[in-house]
């Protein structure tokens, strides 16, 4: 994922959203964690830290590592759980 290109899109005023995975439950050592997938408005990125910033469900500010982000697309104003 080209974070610098995404940063330039944000700087130029393009509104973007991200679809990402987040842990919802730990199933023990042998099974790992279960993940949910949702989309939210992309607020900012850090090229140096390889992080994306959003508000979980539009409320709580969070950051995501690059490996948690599934895709970055133009923001259509629709945010949801998958």
HUTA-V272094 format. One record per residue. RES is the residue in one small letter. OMEGA is omega as a letter, one per 40 degrees, with the letter a starting at -180 (none if undefined). Layout:
# HUTA-V272094
res=RES omega=OMEGA
res=RES omega=OMEGA
This chain:
# HUTA-V272094
res=x omega=a
res=x omega=a
res=x omega=i
res=x omega=i
res=x omega=i
res=x omega=i
res=x omega=i
res=x omega=i
res=x omega=i
res=x omega=a
res=x omega=a
res=x omega=i
res=x omega=i
res=x omega=i
res=x omega=a
res=x omega=i
res=x omega=i
res=x omega=i
res=x omega=a
res=x omega=i
res=x omega=i
res=x omega=a
res=x omega=i
res=x omega=a
res=x omega=i
res=x omega=a
res=x omega=a
res=x omega=a
res=x omega=a
res=x omega=a
res=x omega=a
res=x omega=a
res=x omega=i
res=x omega=a
res=x omega=i
res=x omega=i
res=x omega=i
res=x omega=i
res=x omega=i
res=x omega=i
res=x omega=i
res=x omega=a
res=x omega=a
res=x omega=i
res=x omega=i
res=x omega=i
res=x omega=a
res=x omega=a
res=x omega=a
res=x omega=a
res=x omega=i
res=x omega=a
res=x omega=i
res=x omega=i
res=x omega=a
res=x omega=a
res=x omega=i
res=x omega=a
res=x omega=a
res=x omega=i
res=x omega=i
res=x omega=i
res=x omega=a
res=x omega=i
res=x omega=a
res=x omega=a
res=x omega=i
res=x omega=a
res=x omega=a
res=x omega=i
res=x omega=i
res=x omega=a
res=x omega=i
res=x omega=a
res=x omega=i
res=x omega=i
res=x omega=i
res=x omega=a
res=x omega=a
res=x omega=i
res=x omega=i
res=x omega=none
